[in-house]
């Protein structure tokens, strides 16, 4: 199968979750999956496989950055295999871009695994969820992991802001929102200038902090996933349409939010026509080295 034809794509969704390995294993336990589906009012298939995602995005002339989140230490639930996700995504190079996930709290094992994902499975970046994985990303204990990512010249996506995982459960199932304050990533971006840091989602209640960091540091981007654009904070819309137009990335958080809904609501935003292609595709092409 042919590789990615950027010119034929309508956009690149930089935030797509693989929720099932196709063998009965899901990315989260039933309680957390149900809580997040209720939070997002998601009524579509909650557990698409790699192959289902490929078909779905191919039909829509979109490419997708796909990943899971390995939070086994914090949740006690075994994560999906990033190795398997990457290898299966390799069968769909025309539409899928695989990112890897390692559990930072496994220490040196996470570092070794990150190296293997890069050298043996051709992953194109990494995904972290500090609240779900229960780690503070600015803790220097995790710097050896970032060193591997920076050395490989790959980007790292970090969940920021509110999360629907654990929402509505007693104590939020122990998931701590403060770990996803984007200001914790300011140190990371400063100390690893060769690693692109992607702040995932509108970072509510810390939107201004995220905008400040992305404005200050050339290696920091913002992906616009996890929220319908009609609910974006107004300062985020202003930044996306003006001084941060080259730092914003189209993302959905599929399967929780579909590209159809995101794109239709994006059309309603007060953003100039010449800026829209940057957000939908061109910024991601440059960041991921696809052009």
Beta strands, then each sheet from edge to edge (+ up, - down):
strand 1: 11-17
strand 2: 62-67
strand 3: 96-98
strand 4: 125-128
strand 5: 155-159
strand 6: 197-200
strand 7: 220-223
strand 8: 248-249
sheet 1: 1+ 2+ 3+
sheet 2: 4+ 5+ 6+ 7+ 8+
end
